């Protein structure tokens, strides 16, 4: 019969073997997994989150092993890739100083500033509150960000990118452009951005609006009616007749010329189109049902195009 001391020694040895073996053994994670650590998270919180994503079998046991067998380096904030079957030792090494996955935020062309702010405020890992940026001041693009970056600093980088891009494009502008200042270019480019979703139409639409401005014809762009109502977010209904008459400085149905400010953040391609518009005789256009437009030189031609568009909408049950 084993002596009590021998039995105790065996139990201790078995516990030590279990503790150390479990630290180095392959873990339960079934596939490579992205894992987020927020700034200021403790080892307890990280252990719980590792348990939640299936990277460890037990958060408490992982935490005990990490305290006894792991390093003393602090937990790092960021987004990490956890390998399939990563051991507990590997997991701790990763969150204490493993390579952080690069993080990006994308601002699509034509995203208004109110939605830019919403996107940044919803991103974990960034710090600080921000007001809505000035409309038209953000260059739509993809930006790399790091955990702990302030949202104000991210906005400043986006605005600096717009300033640089606008200066470069302005220096290369065509003599045929109608705009007289970089700000006017942004104002008109924002309308072009909102009016067409097809890249190949940008220069054509810019040329059409250039013609209208040149002859004093109203731009009559629906997005300029919607902007003062929603600040760029979807209206969710048809425009009212009273809104078409509302002379608020943006509405291009109410008066000729450009709106008093941009109605969104235009992309580089739309700015370039306004500064180098297509040479065209078109002054009318209407949707063609495919996401693009059909263009016209005369009002009778335009009316015929509108009639076809309405017939298509009625056939679709939209009218």
N, C-alpha and C positions, 0 to 999 in steps of 0.2 A: 504494500500500500504506500502511495506516495506521501512523503512528508508534506505538512502544510506549507512549509517554506518553499519546497520544490514546486508545489502546485501554484503558489503565488508567483514564483519566478517564471513559470511557463505562461501563466496568464499575462503577465507584464510583457514577456517576449512576444507573445501572440498579438497583443494590443499594439506594440511598437511596430511589429511587422505589418499589421493591418493599416496602421496610420501611415507608415512610410510607403508601403506598397500602393495604397490608394492614391497617394500624392503623385506617383509617377505613372500609374496605370492609365491606359486609354480611357477617355471619358465617353459619355453617352451621346454626344452631339452627332446627329445623323448626317448633317450636311454643313458645308461652309456657311457661316451665318454672320450677318452684319450686326454689330453690337454697339449701342450708344452708352457712353458714360457722361453724365451731365457734370458741369463744374460744381465742385463741392461735395460730390457724393462720397459717402464713407464706404469702408470695406463691407460693412453690414448690408448697405443698399446694393452694392455691386454683387455680393453673394446672392442676395434675393433675386436680382435680375438675371443672373446666370442660371439660377434654378428655374426661373420662369421660362427662359428660352430653351431649356433642356440641355444646358452645357454641363451641369453638375447634377449629381443624384440628390444631394442634400445641402442646402445653403449653410446650415449650422456647422456641419462636418467640414465643408470647404473652408469656412471661416476659421475654425480651430486649426486645421492643417496649415492654413496660410499664416496664422500667428506663430505656430511652432516651427514650421519648416521653410516658410517663405522669406523673401527679402524684406527689408524695411523701407524700401523706396515708396514714395507716396503714389496714390492712385492718380492717373492722368485722365483728364477730360478729353473726349473725342469720340470718333466713330472708328471701330476696329473690325477687322475680319477675324473671326474665330474659326480655326481649321476644323474640319470634320474629325471627331474622335480626340480632340485636344485634351491632354491630361490637365489635372488641376494645377500642376506646377506651370505648365505652358500658359494656361489662362491667366494666372497671376502675373507672369512675366509680361504678357501682352498688355494688360491694363496698367501695369506699373511703368511701362516705357517702350512697349512694342510700337511698331510703325503705325501711325494714325492714317487711316484711309483719307485720301483727299476729299474735301467736301466742296460742293458748288451750289450756287443759287442761280437759276435762270429767270431772266425777265424777258418774256416774249415781246416781239414787236407789237406795238399798239396797246400795251398794258397801261392803263391810267395810273396816276400816282397814288390814288387811294388804295388800289389793289397791290401796288408795289409795297406800300407800308404794311398792308395786311399780310403779305407773303413773308416779309422779314420778321414781323412780330410773331408769326407762327413757327419760326424756325428755332429749334432748340439749340442751345450752345452759344447763341448771340446774347449780348447784354444791352441793357438800357432801352428806354422808350424813345420814340421818334415822332415828330409831327408828320403830317402828309407833305412829301416833298413838292416843290414847285412843279406844276404840270409842264411837261416838255423838257425838263432838266435832266432826265435819266436816259442813258443810252441803253436800249434793250440789248442784252448780251448774256453770256454765261460768265459768272465771276467766282473765283475760288475764295472760300472763306475758311477761317480757322476757329476752333472753339475758343470762346472768350473774346472774340472780336466784338466791338461795339457796333450796334446797328447804325449809329450816326457815322461811324468811320466807313462802313460799307456803302452807305448812301453817298458819302463824299467821293468815294472812288468811282461810283457810277456816274456822278455828275461831272467829275473831272474827265472821264472817258467821253462823255457827250461834248464837253467843251473842246477837247482835242479833235474829235471826229468832225465836228461842225466847222472848226477853223480850217481843217485840211480840205473838206469838201467845198467850202466857200472860196478858197483860193483857186479851185479848179472849175468854178462855175462857168456856164456857157453864157454868151451874150444874149441868148434867147430867153433867159429866165426873167420872170416878171417881178420877182421879189427884190427888194432894195436893201434888206438887211438880213443878217443871219437869223434874227428872231422871226422875221416874216417867213423865212424859209422853214423854220420849225412849225410855225402856225399852219402853213399850207401843207407841209408834209404830213402833219397829223391828220388832216382831212383825207389826203390820199391814202394814208395807212388804214383809216377806218372805212373808206369807200370800196376798196377792192381787196379781196383775199388772194388774188392771183398775182404772182410776182411779175409775170410777163405783161400785165396791164398797167403797172405803175407809171411808166413813162407816158403811156397813152392818156391815162387819167390826168396826170400832171399837165400834159399838153392841152387837154380839154379845159381844165380850170384856168390855165394860163390865158387861153383865148377868151374865156368869160371875163376874167379880170381886165384884160386889155380893152374890151369893148364896153365895159361898165355893166355887164350882165350879172345878176345875182348868182352866187354859187349854188344856192338851194341844196345844201348838203344836209341830209337828215341827222347825221351824228352831231352837227352843231346845234340842232334843236334839243337833242337829248342831253347833251353834256351839262347844261346848267341845272337840269332836273336831278340827275343821278351822279354827277361828277365822274362820268365815264363808265359806271356800272350798267348792266343791261336794264332797259326800261321795263321789259316784261309785258308790254301792251302796245297798241298802236298810238301814234302821235295824235294829240287832239288838235282841232283847228285853232283853238285859242293859243296853243303852244307855238303853232306856226306863225302866229301874228306877234308873239311876245318879243319886243325889241329890247333884248337884254345885253347886247354887246357881243354875243356869241352866235345868235341865230342868223344864218345867212339867207334865210327866206325873208327876213324883215328888212334887211338893208344890203346894199352892194358892198363889195370889198371883203377883206379878210376879217375873221373874228378877232376880238380884242386879245385873245391869247390862244395857245394850243389846247386841243381837246383830248390829247393823250400824249404818250411818249413815242414818237415815231422812230422807226429803225433807220439804220444807215442807208438802206436801199431807197426808202421813200424820200429821204432828204436829198440823196443824189438825183433822184428822178425830178424833183422840183427844181433843182439847180441846173438840170440838163433835160428839159422836157422834150417830148417827141414833137416834131414839126407836123402838125395835123390841122385839118379844117373842121374837125369835130367840135361841136358845142353842146351836144345832147348825148345822154346815155341812160340805159335802163337795164335792169337785171335780165339775164337770159335763161335763168333756171338751172344753171350748172355751177353757180358760184362766181361766174364772170358776168360780163356785160356786152350788150350790143350798142354800137355807137352810131350817131347820125349827124349829118351836116345841116339838115333843114328840119323845121318843125313838123311838116307833114310826114316826113320820113320817121321822125321820132314818135309821132302819134301812132303810126302803124306798128312800130316796135312795141309801144306800150300796150296797144290792143292785143298783140300776140302774147305778151307777158301776162296780162289779165286773164286771157283765155286759158293759158297754161295753169294759172293759179286756181281758176274755177274748176278745171279738170282734176286738179289735185285735192279739191275740197277745201282750199285755203281761203276762198272768198264766197 
